[in-house]
Amino acid sequence: MSEKVKEVAVQEADRIKVLATEAARSGAYLYPLRGLAYFVSHRALWKPLTAKLVPTLSLGLGVTAFMFVFTYLPQAAIMTFTQGPLAAVSAALLVLSESSTIFTMLSKTLLIEDALVDTFDGVLLSKGTTDLVSSGRQIKAGNNPMAKLGKIIKTPLARFSPDALIRYFMYLPLNFIPVVGTIMFVILQGRRAGPSAHTRYFQLKGWNSAQKEKHIEENKAAYTSFGVAAALLELVPIASILFAFTNTVGAALWAADMEQGDVNQHGTSPHLREQAQKAE
């Protein structure tokens, strides 16, 4: 039985290794960084964030403090048996990841969901994909993309689903495997987070489940690449409020590239690919 488990674990590790290689080649991990740069240079996009900043930061601080007080020492003690001197650092990273997941779940469900939708749609307008945005909301006159956003026609992003949290805790034991296990955990989380970033895009396109799954499968490596980078940026709960918005900007920039046909066989902009090659 133990040999079978070992065989399955090796196969899963090999599969993740191949996926990670393809994800790196896609260059999609640069979209969250593009999103950060674009957000910083376009002040009109700051309004949804600043409106939610105080309550969201308060939530992040509360969740993080609670998790470190009540869960850090027990997890560090358990990880000492598998990771030795690395246990303290690994446990801290694990608690940050857990805090980020809970914080993201609560904030996106209770506080910033509508603000993220406005940010996504605003970026699409700024990139000239007005027809796409108009399929999901009214467009009005305004002196900047955010001012042009009117009443939403299509329901915003889906509320939190427990499936994501269940998968998170299913993968959580991987962190007890030194280094390799944590890497596998991050990649698996990224594989889920990538497609989630384009929920609004799929909604504006009017795609059904089959169309979405086909598109995600065709661009699986790129979505994993984006998801891993986005998840790492959102690792620290207190800062993740900013990165939740900048990642949304990056996802919208990617969606605009897709909508305008400015993508290659990897599903990403060829110009982005050139940047990725220079970074390798």
Salt bridges, closest charged atoms under 4 A:
GLU12 OE2 - ARG15 NH2 2.58
GLU113 OE1 - ARG159 NH1 2.86
ASP118 OD1 - ARG137 NH2 2.98
ASP121 OD2 - ARG137 NH1 2.84
ASP121 OD2 - ARG200 NH2 2.78
GLU217 OE2 - LYS220 NZ 3.49
GLU218 OE2 - LYS214 NZ 2.59
ASP257 OD2 - ARG34 NH1 3.39
GLU259 OE1 - LYS205 NZ 3.18
GLU280 OE2 - ARG273 NH1 3.57
